[in-house]
């Protein structure tokens, strides 16, 4: 499994005047989509060009290749990727190494990955690429717990005098995507490193939105230099669910295949073709109907319903026994606030607050993709499960855009 895709329609002169980006652990390309969405001079004016991407999952790599034709997409293990051809030729390296071992979902569970999970060592491959390419700026994205991990401590130590990254200055912060206009409360650790020869290090972008209805703290608009009040967080109801079809979701994706990287895969599918869902059991439907606005599994306690002619208890002994723990299981999204974090199994309400705010069903792939900020014309490859994984693992497009704006403003003032 080692294939690449190249778009020869993009001339070298066009790329030469752009800010060149390499996307590691790229997934479907949420980070790159955010950089492309930053258009300071109007549609089509993004200064960023993806020149290379590395992604092990073949469906995600195909999705990336279908949307970012200027990039050489390497569908290989990053340990086998040769970064030397890009040495001194790339301005920004970005990416989010797999973070299963850092996730709070796996805390105190011996069956799940721990902080010493080998997958966490992939961040060292990220660092190998950085030390080879020597970009002006690199951005590392991960779950918030990454900042308290031994791996982050090692990364910080590497930037000290004599370390392999001593030419960089680090800035780290946990950002909430909702603070940047994304209709999703998703907290991510963002590490930004600026090469010291560029001068002052790049700081994280100021939030543009706030949980409060109005903010007394003005923010500085980077393009105009004017002071602006922070807007309220964007609710998921008006920004997503009011825009999706009123018809019932389809069960299956259209029958369609292609091979953008030489391997035949289902697709491509536009985002607006992803209004799909599972066929719930009669018991599941009864549970959905019993959960009120903003409710969750606690709404089912003590309730019975006639299901297929039999009287069924809607809760479970496990749910009844646990009064503490997540209140999001079998939860309905709130129309008037951002969604919870979209994960890879958002189509299973038993995994979190993934029921539609009003309708008796889980959210669809289309709705999850819109919550993540993907445009209607974004192209996807893979099965339903593979595409869901790509959506859930992506960096929200709006968060990527905010970082792209900050990077562009910093690099355009470099002598």
C-alpha positions as CSV (number, residue, x, y, z in Angstrom):
1,X,0.0,0.0,0.0
2,X,2.1,2.9,-1.3
3,X,0.5,5.1,-3.8
4,X,0.5,8.8,-4.7
5,X,-1.7,11.2,-6.5
6,X,-0.5,14.3,-8.3
7,X,-2.5,17.1,-10.0
8,X,-0.3,18.3,-12.9
9,X,-2.8,21.0,-13.7
10,X,-1.4,23.3,-11.0
11,X,1.5,25.1,-12.5
12,X,4.8,25.5,-10.6
13,X,4.6,29.2,-10.8
14,X,1.2,29.2,-8.9
15,X,2.6,26.9,-6.2
16,X,5.8,28.9,-6.0
17,X,3.9,32.0,-4.9
18,X,1.8,30.2,-2.3
19,X,2.4,29.1,1.2
20,X,3.2,25.4,0.9
21,X,1.8,23.0,3.4
22,X,2.5,19.3,4.3
23,X,-0.3,17.5,6.1
24,X,0.7,14.5,8.2
25,X,-1.8,12.0,9.5
26,X,-4.1,14.0,7.2
27,X,-7.2,11.8,7.4
28,X,-9.9,13.2,5.1
29,X,-8.3,16.6,5.2
30,X,-10.2,18.7,7.7
31,X,-7.1,20.7,8.6
32,X,-6.3,21.3,4.9
33,X,-9.9,22.2,4.2
34,X,-9.7,24.8,7.0
35,X,-6.6,26.3,5.4
36,X,-8.3,26.4,2.0
37,X,-11.4,28.0,3.5
38,X,-9.3,31.0,4.6
39,X,-9.8,33.3,1.7
40,X,-8.6,36.8,2.6
41,X,-9.4,38.3,-0.8
42,X,-12.6,36.5,-1.6
43,X,-13.5,33.1,-3.2
44,X,-10.5,31.2,-4.5
45,X,-7.9,33.4,-2.8
46,X,-6.5,31.0,-0.2
47,X,-2.7,31.5,0.0
48,X,-2.2,28.0,1.2
49,X,-1.4,25.1,-1.2
50,X,-1.1,21.4,0.0
51,X,1.9,19.9,-1.6
52,X,2.0,16.6,0.2
53,X,0.0,14.5,2.6
54,X,0.6,11.2,4.4
55,X,-2.3,9.0,5.5
56,X,-2.2,5.3,6.3
57,X,-5.9,4.6,5.9
58,X,-6.7,4.0,2.2
59,X,-10.2,5.4,2.2
60,X,-9.2,8.6,4.1
61,X,-6.2,9.0,1.7
62,X,-8.5,8.6,-1.3
63,X,-10.8,11.3,0.2
64,X,-7.9,13.6,0.6
65,X,-6.6,13.0,-2.9
66,X,-10.1,13.7,-4.3
67,X,-10.2,17.1,-2.7
68,X,-6.6,18.4,-2.8
69,X,-5.3,17.7,-6.2
70,X,-2.2,19.8,-5.8
71,X,-0.9,17.3,-3.2
72,X,1.2,14.2,-3.5
73,X,-0.8,11.8,-1.3
74,X,1.3,9.0,0.2
75,X,-1.0,6.2,1.4
76,X,1.7,4.5,3.5
77,X,2.9,4.2,7.1
78,X,4.6,7.5,8.0
79,X,7.7,5.5,9.2
80,X,8.2,4.7,5.5
81,X,7.7,8.2,4.2
82,X,10.8,10.0,2.9
83,X,10.5,13.7,3.7
84,X,13.9,14.7,2.3
85,X,12.6,15.9,-1.1
86,X,10.7,18.6,0.8
87,X,13.6,19.9,2.9
88,X,13.6,23.6,2.8
89,X,10.7,23.7,0.4
90,X,7.7,23.8,2.8
91,X,6.4,26.7,4.9
92,X,4.0,24.8,7.2
93,X,3.9,21.2,8.5
94,X,0.7,20.3,10.3
95,X,-1.1,17.3,11.6
96,X,-2.6,15.3,14.4
97,X,-0.8,12.1,15.3
98,X,-3.2,9.3,16.5
99,X,-4.2,10.1,20.1
100,X,-6.1,7.0,21.3
101,X,-3.8,6.6,24.3
102,X,-4.3,10.2,25.5
103,X,-8.1,10.1,25.2
104,X,-10.1,10.6,28.4
105,X,-12.5,8.0,27.1
106,X,-10.0,5.3,27.9
107,X,-9.0,6.4,31.4
108,X,-8.9,3.5,33.9
109,X,-9.9,1.0,31.4
110,X,-7.3,-1.8,31.0
111,X,-9.0,-3.0,27.8
112,X,-8.3,0.2,26.0
113,X,-5.0,2.0,24.9
114,X,-3.0,3.6,27.7
115,X,-0.6,6.6,27.6
116,X,2.2,4.2,26.7
117,X,0.3,2.9,23.7
118,X,2.8,2.5,20.7
119,X,0.5,4.6,18.6
120,X,1.4,7.6,20.7
121,X,5.0,7.2,19.5
122,X,3.9,8.3,16.1
123,X,4.3,11.9,17.3
124,X,8.0,11.1,17.1
125,X,7.6,10.4,13.4
126,X,5.9,13.8,13.1
127,X,9.0,15.3,14.7
128,X,11.3,13.4,12.3
129,X,9.5,15.0,9.4
130,X,9.8,18.4,11.0
131,X,13.5,18.1,11.7
132,X,14.0,17.0,8.1
133,X,11.8,19.6,6.3
134,X,12.6,22.5,8.6
135,X,9.3,24.4,8.0
136,X,8.9,28.0,9.2
137,X,5.9,26.9,11.4
138,X,4.6,23.6,12.5
139,X,1.2,22.9,14.1
140,X,0.5,19.8,16.1
141,X,-3.1,19.0,17.1
142,X,-4.2,16.5,19.6
143,X,-6.7,15.8,22.4
144,X,-6.4,18.2,25.4
145,X,-4.8,15.5,27.6
146,X,-1.8,15.5,25.3
147,X,-0.5,18.6,27.1
148,X,-0.1,16.7,30.4
149,X,1.6,13.6,28.7
150,X,5.2,12.6,28.9
151,X,5.3,12.9,25.1
152,X,4.5,16.7,25.3
153,X,7.2,17.0,28.0
154,X,9.7,15.4,25.7
155,X,8.6,17.7,22.9
156,X,9.1,20.7,25.0
157,X,12.5,19.5,26.1
158,X,13.5,19.0,22.5
159,X,13.1,22.8,21.9
160,X,15.6,23.6,24.7
161,X,19.2,24.6,24.0
162,X,21.0,21.9,22.1
163,X,17.8,19.9,21.4
164,X,16.8,18.7,17.9
165,X,14.1,21.4,17.8
166,X,16.0,24.2,19.5
167,X,15.5,26.4,16.5
168,X,11.8,26.6,17.3
169,X,9.8,28.4,20.0
170,X,6.7,26.6,21.2
171,X,3.3,27.9,22.2
172,X,0.6,25.6,23.4
173,X,-3.0,26.0,24.4
174,X,-6.3,24.1,24.5
175,X,-8.7,25.7,22.1
176,X,-12.5,25.1,21.8
177,X,-13.7,25.0,18.3
178,X,-17.0,26.7,19.4
179,X,-14.9,29.8,20.2
180,X,-14.1,30.1,16.5
181,X,-17.5,29.9,15.0
182,X,-17.9,26.1,14.8
183,X,-21.3,24.7,16.0
184,X,-19.5,22.1,18.1
185,X,-17.9,22.3,21.6
186,X,-14.7,20.4,20.7
187,X,-11.6,21.0,22.9
188,X,-8.3,20.3,21.2
189,X,-4.7,20.9,22.3
190,X,-2.9,23.0,19.6
191,X,0.9,23.3,19.7
192,X,2.3,26.0,17.4
193,X,6.1,26.2,16.8
194,X,7.7,29.1,15.1
195,X,11.3,29.0,13.7
196,X,13.4,31.5,15.7
197,X,14.9,33.1,12.7
198,X,11.4,34.5,11.9
199,X,11.4,36.7,15.0
200,X,8.6,36.7,17.5
201,X,6.7,33.4,17.8
202,X,3.2,33.0,16.5
203,X,0.6,33.1,19.2
204,X,-2.8,31.3,19.1
205,X,-5.6,33.1,17.4
206,X,-8.0,35.1,19.5
207,X,-11.4,33.7,20.0
208,X,-14.1,35.2,17.8
209,X,-17.1,33.7,19.6
210,X,-18.1,33.2,23.2
211,X,-20.5,31.0,25.3
212,X,-22.1,34.2,26.6
213,X,-24.8,36.0,24.6
214,X,-22.6,39.1,24.5
215,X,-19.0,39.7,25.5
216,X,-17.6,42.8,27.2
217,X,-14.2,41.7,26.0
218,X,-13.5,43.1,22.5
219,X,-11.2,41.2,20.1
220,X,-8.8,42.6,17.5
221,X,-9.8,41.8,14.0
222,X,-6.6,40.7,12.3
223,X,-7.5,41.9,8.8
224,X,-8.9,45.3,9.6
225,X,-7.2,46.1,12.9
226,X,-10.6,47.1,14.4
227,X,-12.0,46.0,17.7
228,X,-15.0,43.7,17.6
229,X,-17.2,42.2,20.2
230,X,-17.2,38.4,20.3
231,X,-20.3,36.8,18.8
232,X,-22.2,34.2,20.7
233,X,-21.5,30.6,20.1
234,X,-23.3,29.2,17.0
235,X,-26.2,26.9,17.8
236,X,-26.4,23.6,15.9
237,X,-30.1,23.9,15.3
238,X,-30.1,26.9,13.0
239,X,-26.7,26.3,11.5
240,X,-27.1,22.6,10.7
241,X,-30.5,20.9,11.3
242,X,-32.5,23.7,9.7
243,X,-30.5,23.2,6.5
244,X,-30.7,19.4,6.2
245,X,-33.4,17.4,4.4
246,X,-36.8,17.0,6.1
247,X,-37.1,13.6,4.5
248,X,-36.1,10.4,6.3
249,X,-32.4,9.4,5.9
250,X,-31.4,6.9,3.3
251,X,-30.1,3.5,4.5
252,X,-27.4,3.0,2.0
253,X,-25.0,5.1,0.0
254,X,-25.4,5.3,-3.8
255,X,-23.8,2.4,-5.8
256,X,-20.6,4.1,-7.1
257,X,-16.9,3.2,-7.2
258,X,-13.7,4.8,-8.3
259,X,-10.0,4.4,-7.7
260,X,-8.3,7.8,-7.1
261,X,-5.2,6.1,-5.7
262,X,-5.3,2.9,-7.7
263,X,-7.5,1.0,-5.3
264,X,-11.2,0.6,-6.0
265,X,-13.3,2.1,-3.3
266,X,-17.0,3.2,-2.9
267,X,-17.4,6.8,-3.9
268,X,-16.9,9.6,-4.5
269,X,-19.9,11.0,-2.6
270,X,-20.6,14.6,-2.1
271,X,-21.2,15.7,1.5
272,X,-24.9,16.4,0.7
273,X,-25.2,12.7,-0.4
274,X,-24.4,11.5,3.1
275,X,-27.9,11.9,4.6
276,X,-27.8,8.3,5.7
277,X,-28.5,6.4,8.8
278,X,-29.1,2.9,10.3
279,X,-32.4,1.0,10.5
280,X,-33.1,1.1,14.2
281,X,-34.8,-1.7,16.0
282,X,-38.4,-1.3,17.3
283,X,-37.0,-1.1,20.9
284,X,-34.5,1.6,19.8
285,X,-37.3,3.7,18.2
286,X,-39.4,3.4,21.4
287,X,-36.4,4.7,23.4
288,X,-35.8,7.6,21.0
289,X,-39.5,8.6,21.3
290,X,-39.3,8.5,25.1
291,X,-36.4,11.0,25.3
292,X,-37.5,14.6,25.5
293,X,-35.8,17.7,24.3
294,X,-32.3,17.9,25.7
295,X,-32.8,14.6,27.5
296,X,-30.7,11.4,27.8
297,X,-30.7,7.9,29.2
298,X,-32.1,9.1,32.5
299,X,-35.4,9.8,30.7
300,X,-35.9,6.1,30.2
301,X,-35.7,5.1,33.9
302,X,-39.0,3.5,35.0
303,X,-40.6,3.7,31.6
304,X,-42.2,0.9,29.6
305,X,-43.6,0.7,26.1
306,X,-45.4,-1.9,24.0
307,X,-42.9,-3.0,21.3
308,X,-44.0,-5.5,18.7
309,X,-46.9,-6.5,20.9
310,X,-44.7,-7.1,24.0
311,X,-44.2,-4.8,27.0
312,X,-40.6,-3.8,27.1
313,X,-38.6,-1.9,29.8
314,X,-36.9,1.1,28.0
315,X,-34.0,1.5,30.3
316,X,-31.3,-1.1,31.1
317,X,-30.0,-2.4,34.5
318,X,-26.7,-0.8,33.7
319,X,-28.1,2.6,33.0
320,X,-30.4,2.4,36.1
321,X,-27.5,1.5,38.3
322,X,-25.2,4.4,37.3
323,X,-26.4,7.8,38.4
324,X,-23.0,9.3,37.8
325,X,-20.9,9.3,34.7
326,X,-21.8,10.7,31.3
327,X,-25.1,12.3,30.9
328,X,-24.7,12.3,27.1
329,X,-25.5,8.6,26.5
330,X,-28.8,8.4,24.5
331,X,-28.9,12.2,24.6
332,X,-30.6,14.6,22.3
333,X,-28.6,17.5,21.0
334,X,-29.7,20.9,22.1
335,X,-30.9,23.1,19.3
336,X,-29.8,26.3,20.9
337,X,-26.2,25.5,21.6
338,X,-23.2,23.9,19.8
339,X,-23.2,20.1,19.6
340,X,-21.0,17.8,21.7
341,X,-17.8,16.6,20.2
342,X,-18.4,14.6,17.0
343,X,-16.6,11.2,17.3
344,X,-16.2,8.3,14.9
345,X,-19.4,6.5,16.0
346,X,-21.8,9.5,16.1
347,X,-24.4,7.4,14.4
348,X,-24.8,5.3,17.6
349,X,-26.7,7.3,20.3
350,X,-25.7,4.8,22.9
351,X,-22.2,6.3,22.5
352,X,-23.1,9.9,23.3
353,X,-25.5,12.9,22.7
354,X,-26.1,12.0,19.1
355,X,-29.9,12.0,18.8
356,X,-31.5,14.6,16.5
357,X,-32.8,17.6,18.5
358,X,-36.4,17.0,17.4
359,X,-36.7,13.9,15.2
360,X,-36.6,10.3,16.7
361,X,-33.3,9.2,15.1
362,X,-29.5,9.6,15.4
363,X,-27.8,12.3,13.4
364,X,-26.8,11.4,9.9
365,X,-23.3,11.4,8.3
366,X,-24.4,14.6,6.4
367,X,-25.3,16.4,9.6
368,X,-22.1,15.3,11.3
369,X,-20.1,16.5,8.4
370,X,-21.8,19.9,8.5
371,X,-21.2,20.2,12.2
372,X,-17.5,19.6,11.4
373,X,-17.7,22.3,8.8
374,X,-17.2,20.4,5.6
375,X,-18.8,22.0,2.5
376,X,-21.6,20.3,0.5
377,X,-19.2,19.7,-2.5
378,X,-16.5,17.9,-0.5
379,X,-15.9,14.4,-1.9
380,X,-15.8,11.3,0.2
381,X,-14.5,7.7,-0.4
382,X,-15.2,4.6,1.6
383,X,-18.0,2.6,3.3
384,X,-20.4,4.2,5.7
385,X,-18.2,3.2,8.7
386,X,-15.0,4.4,7.0
387,X,-16.6,7.8,6.1
388,X,-17.9,8.2,9.7
389,X,-14.4,7.6,11.0
390,X,-13.1,10.2,8.6
391,X,-15.7,12.7,9.8
392,X,-15.2,12.1,13.5
393,X,-11.4,12.2,13.3
394,X,-11.2,15.4,11.4
395,X,-10.1,18.8,12.7
396,X,-13.1,21.1,12.5
397,X,-12.8,23.2,9.3
398,X,-13.5,26.4,11.2
399,X,-10.8,25.8,13.7
400,X,-8.3,25.1,10.9
401,X,-9.4,28.3,9.2
402,X,-8.7,30.4,12.3
403,X,-5.2,28.9,12.6
404,X,-4.6,29.5,8.8
405,X,-5.5,33.1,9.2
406,X,-3.1,33.6,12.1
407,X,-0.3,31.8,10.2
408,X,-0.9,33.9,7.1
409,X,-0.8,37.1,9.0
410,X,2.4,36.1,10.7
411,X,4.2,34.9,7.5
412,X,3.3,37.9,5.4
413,X,5.2,40.2,7.7
414,X,8.3,38.1,7.6
415,X,11.2,40.2,6.0
